[in-house]
Amino acid sequence: MNRYPWWKHLIIAVALLVGLIYTLPNFFGEAPAVQLSSGKSTVKLNAESLVKVEAALKQANIAADFVEFDGNSIKARFADTDTQLKARDVLGRAFNPDPQDERYIVALNLVSRSPHWLRTLHANPMFLGLDLRGGVHFLMQVDMKGALTQKIESLTGDIRSLLRDKDIRHSGIRRDDQAITVRFHDDAGRKAARNVLTDSLGDLQWTDGTDSDGSGTLTLVGQLKAQSERTIQENALKQNITTLHNRINELGVSEPIIQQQGLDRVVVQLPGVQDTAKAKDIIGRTATLEVRMVDDSTEAHAALAGGTVPFGTEKFADSQGVPIIVKRQVVLTGDNLTDAQPGFDENQEAAVHLTLDARGARIFRDVTRESIGKRMAIILFEKGKGEVVTAPVIRSEISGGRVQISGSMQGDEAADTALLLRAGSLAAPMEIIEERTVGPSLGAANIEQGFKSLMYGFAAIAVFMIAYYLLFGVFSTLALALNLLLLVAVLSMLQATLTLPGIAAIALTLGMAIDANVLINERVREELRNGAAPQSAIQAGYEHAWATILDSNVTTMIVGVALLMFGSGPVKGFAVVHCLGILTSMFSAVLFSRGLVNLWYGRQKKLKSVSIGQVWKAAAKPGSLSTDVDTVDQ
């Protein structure tokens, strides 16, 4: 009657094994390490960088526990901090031979002490949030009005160029806050302009009017459409977040949190970073973009071979270190670039599509018409150092403000180049409206207090359950332990960031999870009071309690999902742990606890009693032979 089929035992065994493996890394602690990451947007790490790190350490006779490349950075773990400091100096000299040009960031870090066999199974510990590890917290406000103003100013130049190209006469264009007003001498000119501008500039909604100065001059007023405003603001926020990600990589932070909060705010949390001034310097750093012509003269080729750089030119290197001689005269700057997206050219090869403003389009048209067959370099300046992103050959005159960069590049290279061109600087101004620093000692104290609260709470629940339900209380306690094990394992597999609200959610999950076992145990007692045989009471107790457990957990899950959807920051972190805890508690409280009961009692054919504490019966009716109390706790 109370026997599980083999596949249910297999599910329980697999869950227990997975829970143990993926929870273990959280108990090994952290070891000192050195992290190598890109110091410039144009510099990328690869497998060759990993080999170079290993060679540099070996040459310096420095033994590392392991060296691994995670796709974005290279981490080398060491036994102690003295070795860590020596390794940092060695790698700094190997990767940044010129102290004035930091192409790579060599930073001290902490990584898990997990053994290699756990890492091969991708068993990694949870990340610790700002309140548990210490670090800095910034709340940044994005100037959305500034983003719209930049767009309006760009469109004003586009309107002027369009009307000039179409030979449509007007008496002036001005920007009135978030609107553009074009003045005309007659209605025919206004109608012709409206047709051209409506077809070419779909972001603007045009209305006829007269000048507000009382002169009666005919005007055409353009305002951004509501959908266009939302798109501009969303793109500005996304680009700012992308730019912040690129800049924060320089700090060597293993798991920074950069996320949107509300419509116009960004939360930046940097666990493990204590130098607030350095963090603010990196976040506020600007990158500029310049377009210059490549010098392919005989003197330039001689300079590439080791000669003197010709007057009026400069020498830069591309991402591969290949030198290029470019002219000092700047053709365009990043201020003229409005967008850059990866795509494909007419031959279905990877390309980057650039969009220029009106002034940039006009300059680009003139330069490309006069420079067919020559090379044009796009240079990104960061920290005062310039690096060539790409240097394509001009094939024909390019007009209309739409520029295509193509050649021997792969799809990922096109996406990276577009990102560099698009995210070199912030799309809209930002200011720090809240700044908070959490010390490492406070983080350690929070971890200790949170851990103690969980252990004391678990111990109190275990003592009560065992004292009140005896052996069934032991089963319930073991199920509760599995629930905690599975919850930590799932959070570790998801590489979640644990914060104080997350610890609170785990503690709440313990209290909610034991409630299901209380319901089951009481239903079993009720069946025994009604005179059912022990085996029948166990089966009926689990079956009848299941509906109540499901209903209560579903309603609680609805609240958790609501918090997850509409909450932000700590509230969302609490909701994630809360929802996962509900799922793991249903598995452990019902499937696992009954599996233990079945193993203990299921094979006893003539079971006379179960150890579930006192089972009280109602007082017997007059004339009956029933006793007042029936004890079946032996």
Order of alpha helices (4+ residues) and beta strands (2+ residues): alpha-beta-alpha-beta-beta-alpha-beta-alpha-beta-alpha-beta-alpha-beta-beta-alpha-beta-beta-alpha-beta-beta-alpha-beta-alpha-beta-beta-beta-beta-alpha-beta-beta-beta-alpha-beta-alpha-beta-alpha-alpha-alpha-alpha-beta-beta
